[in-house]
């Protein structure tokens, strides 16, 4: 298996995303091999389905939700939390645990779209240096985090979770700061929603997003382990 970035969406079994529906799946079926996933992300396509009983669905919505790393909206309460250092932050320290936290049902009896097969697929991408996690820690352990896929100068966010107040937002703030420092163009947030908008995400027309992706393919991908180390404040209660 080659870990190089696939160039052709059609060659990977996908139709042209520019001609796909705005709010329905672009394609159905296929597998979660590293080659297929990289080809998908490289062409503005991502996998998502409601549960593991149905087929694998691939999406390329219009508009797309994107967050420019230097435009993250930090509320006053989050800014205070960041100044206090309520959480320690690391990167790529606990990838599997972060994906597991994201996979946990959000409510009792609820399901998850992050199935065992999805978890294994992103673990493979992490081993190849394409998928990364950001962790927020407190005195009780992993308080929250996020994970996604990095290609060139774009980060494709997949999911985030919090066990303590604002933990995932602290992880996102650390990610945005690091990506801005590296000159990353944007963070793909996939589908617009009110929560993402409150953090500074904005809609982008699919054609513009795909044009940016086409230019992004000329950029090299940082496939080394990402690192950042900050310690939580002493006697942190996370409130």
C-alpha positions as CSV (number, residue, x, y, z in Angstrom):
1,X,0.0,0.0,0.0
2,X,1.3,3.5,-0.8
3,X,0.8,6.3,1.6
4,X,1.0,9.0,-1.1
5,X,-1.9,11.3,-1.7
6,X,-4.3,10.1,-4.3
7,X,-4.9,12.6,-7.1
8,X,-8.0,11.4,-8.9
9,X,-11.4,11.3,-7.2
10,X,-12.9,9.5,-10.2
11,X,-10.1,6.9,-10.1
12,X,-10.9,6.2,-6.5
13,X,-14.5,5.5,-7.4
14,X,-16.1,8.9,-6.7
15,X,-18.2,11.0,-9.0
16,X,-17.3,14.6,-9.6
17,X,-18.2,16.5,-6.4
18,X,-18.9,19.7,-8.3
19,X,-21.9,17.9,-9.9
20,X,-23.1,16.3,-6.7
21,X,-26.2,17.2,-4.6
22,X,-25.9,20.0,-2.1
23,X,-27.5,18.3,0.8
24,X,-27.6,14.6,0.0
25,X,-24.9,11.9,-0.3
26,X,-22.6,12.1,-3.3
27,X,-21.9,8.3,-3.3
28,X,-22.7,5.1,-1.5
29,X,-20.6,2.1,-0.6
30,X,-16.9,1.4,-1.1
31,X,-14.4,0.9,1.8
32,X,-12.4,2.9,4.3
33,X,-8.9,2.1,3.0
34,X,-6.3,4.7,3.5
35,X,-6.0,5.3,-0.2
36,X,-9.8,5.9,-0.6
37,X,-10.0,8.2,2.4
38,X,-7.1,10.3,1.3
39,X,-8.5,10.6,-2.2
40,X,-11.8,11.6,-0.7
41,X,-10.4,14.3,1.5
42,X,-8.2,15.6,-1.2
43,X,-11.3,16.2,-3.3
44,X,-13.7,17.6,-0.8
45,X,-15.5,14.4,0.1
46,X,-15.9,12.8,3.6
47,X,-17.6,9.6,4.9
48,X,-20.6,9.8,7.2
49,X,-23.5,7.7,8.0
50,X,-26.0,7.5,10.8
51,X,-25.1,4.0,12.2
52,X,-23.3,0.8,11.2
53,X,-26.5,-0.8,9.9
54,X,-26.6,1.2,6.7
55,X,-24.2,1.6,3.8
56,X,-21.2,3.9,3.9
57,X,-22.2,7.3,2.6
58,X,-19.9,9.9,1.1
59,X,-20.7,13.6,1.2
60,X,-19.6,16.9,-0.4
61,X,-22.1,19.5,0.9
62,X,-22.7,22.9,-0.5
63,X,-22.1,25.2,1.3
64,X,-19.2,24.0,3.3
65,X,-18.4,25.1,6.9
66,X,-14.8,26.3,7.2
67,X,-12.8,28.0,9.9
68,X,-9.8,30.2,9.1
69,X,-7.3,29.4,11.9
70,X,-6.6,33.1,12.6
71,X,-10.4,33.9,12.9
72,X,-11.3,31.6,15.7
73,X,-13.9,33.4,17.8
74,X,-12.9,33.2,21.5
75,X,-15.6,34.1,24.0
76,X,-14.7,36.1,27.1
77,X,-15.3,33.0,29.3
78,X,-13.1,30.8,27.0
79,X,-10.4,33.5,27.0
80,X,-10.4,33.5,30.8
81,X,-10.1,29.7,30.8
82,X,-7.2,29.9,28.4
83,X,-5.4,32.5,30.5
84,X,-5.9,30.5,33.7
85,X,-4.5,27.4,32.0
86,X,-7.4,25.2,33.2
87,X,-6.4,22.4,30.9
88,X,-3.1,21.0,29.8
89,X,-2.9,20.5,26.0
90,X,-1.1,17.9,24.0
91,X,-1.1,16.7,20.4
92,X,-0.9,13.2,19.1
93,X,-0.5,11.9,22.7
94,X,-3.7,9.9,22.9
95,X,-5.2,9.6,19.4
96,X,-7.1,6.3,20.0
97,X,-8.6,7.7,23.3
98,X,-9.7,10.9,21.6
99,X,-11.5,8.9,18.8
100,X,-13.0,6.7,21.5
101,X,-14.3,9.8,23.3
102,X,-15.8,11.2,20.1
103,X,-17.4,7.8,19.4
104,X,-19.2,7.7,22.8
105,X,-23.0,8.3,22.4
106,X,-23.9,11.9,23.3
107,X,-27.0,10.7,25.1
108,X,-28.2,7.6,27.0
109,X,-29.3,5.0,24.5
110,X,-28.0,7.0,21.6
111,X,-25.9,5.6,18.7
112,X,-22.7,6.8,17.0
113,X,-21.5,7.1,13.4
114,X,-17.9,6.4,14.5
115,X,-18.1,2.7,14.3
116,X,-15.3,0.2,15.0
117,X,-14.5,0.2,11.3
118,X,-14.2,4.0,11.2
119,X,-12.0,4.0,14.3
120,X,-9.7,1.5,12.8
121,X,-9.5,3.4,9.5
122,X,-8.5,6.7,11.2
123,X,-6.0,4.8,13.4
124,X,-4.4,3.7,10.1
125,X,-4.3,7.3,8.8
126,X,-2.7,8.3,12.2
127,X,0.0,5.7,11.8
128,X,0.7,7.0,8.3
129,X,1.0,10.6,9.6
130,X,-2.1,12.0,8.1
131,X,-4.5,12.0,11.1
132,X,-3.9,13.9,14.2
133,X,-5.4,14.5,17.6
134,X,-5.4,17.4,20.1
135,X,-6.0,16.5,23.8
136,X,-7.1,18.6,26.7
137,X,-6.2,17.2,30.2
138,X,-7.2,18.0,33.8
139,X,-6.5,16.3,37.1
140,X,-9.0,13.6,36.3
141,X,-7.4,12.6,32.9
142,X,-8.6,13.3,29.4
143,X,-11.2,16.0,29.6
144,X,-11.8,16.4,25.8
145,X,-10.3,16.7,22.4
146,X,-10.6,16.6,18.7
147,X,-9.2,14.7,15.7
148,X,-9.0,15.1,12.0
149,X,-6.9,14.7,8.8
150,X,-4.2,17.0,7.6
151,X,-3.3,17.4,3.9
152,X,-1.1,20.2,2.6
153,X,-2.2,23.4,4.3
154,X,-5.7,22.2,5.3
155,X,-7.0,20.4,8.3
156,X,-10.2,18.3,7.9
157,X,-11.9,18.2,11.3
158,X,-13.7,15.0,12.0
159,X,-15.1,15.2,15.5
160,X,-14.6,16.7,19.0
161,X,-15.8,15.9,22.5
162,X,-15.8,17.3,26.0
163,X,-16.1,15.6,29.4
164,X,-15.5,18.9,31.2
165,X,-16.6,22.4,30.4
166,X,-15.0,23.9,27.3
167,X,-12.4,21.2,27.0
168,X,-12.9,20.7,23.3
169,X,-12.9,24.4,22.7
170,X,-9.5,24.7,24.4
171,X,-8.2,21.9,22.1
172,X,-9.6,23.8,19.1
173,X,-7.9,27.0,20.2
174,X,-4.6,25.2,20.5
175,X,-5.0,23.7,17.1
176,X,-6.0,27.0,15.5
177,X,-3.0,28.7,17.0
178,X,-0.6,26.0,15.8
179,X,-2.1,25.8,12.3
180,X,-1.9,29.6,11.9
181,X,1.7,29.5,12.9
182,X,2.4,26.9,10.2
183,X,0.5,28.9,7.6
184,X,-2.4,26.5,7.2
185,X,-5.2,28.0,5.0
186,X,-8.2,26.7,6.7
187,X,-9.9,24.1,8.9
188,X,-12.7,22.2,7.2
189,X,-15.7,21.9,9.6
190,X,-17.8,20.0,7.0
191,X,-21.5,20.9,7.8
192,X,-22.6,24.4,9.0
193,X,-24.3,24.5,12.4
194,X,-24.9,27.1,15.1
195,X,-22.2,25.7,17.4
196,X,-19.5,26.0,14.8
197,X,-20.8,29.4,13.8
198,X,-20.4,30.6,17.4
199,X,-16.7,29.6,17.1
200,X,-16.1,31.6,13.9
201,X,-16.9,29.0,11.2
202,X,-18.4,30.4,8.1
203,X,-20.1,29.0,5.0
204,X,-18.1,28.7,1.8
205,X,-19.5,27.8,-1.6
206,X,-18.5,24.3,-2.6
207,X,-16.9,25.4,-5.9
208,X,-14.6,27.8,-4.0
209,X,-13.8,25.1,-1.4
210,X,-12.9,22.7,-4.2
211,X,-10.8,25.4,-6.0
212,X,-8.8,25.9,-2.8
213,X,-8.4,22.1,-2.5
214,X,-7.0,21.9,-6.0
215,X,-4.4,24.5,-5.2
216,X,-3.7,22.8,-1.8
217,X,-2.5,19.6,-3.6
218,X,0.7,21.3,-4.5
219,X,1.6,21.8,-0.8
220,X,3.6,19.1,1.1
221,X,1.9,17.4,4.1
222,X,3.4,17.6,7.6
223,X,3.5,13.9,8.4
224,X,5.6,14.1,11.5
225,X,4.1,13.7,15.0
226,X,2.5,17.0,16.0
227,X,3.6,18.2,19.5
228,X,2.5,20.8,21.9
229,X,2.9,20.6,25.7
230,X,1.1,22.8,28.2
231,X,0.3,21.9,31.8
232,X,-3.0,22.6,33.6
233,X,-3.0,25.1,36.4
234,X,-2.5,23.7,39.9
235,X,-5.7,22.7,41.8
236,X,-7.8,22.9,38.6
237,X,-11.4,22.1,39.1
238,X,-12.4,22.5,35.4
239,X,-15.4,24.7,36.2
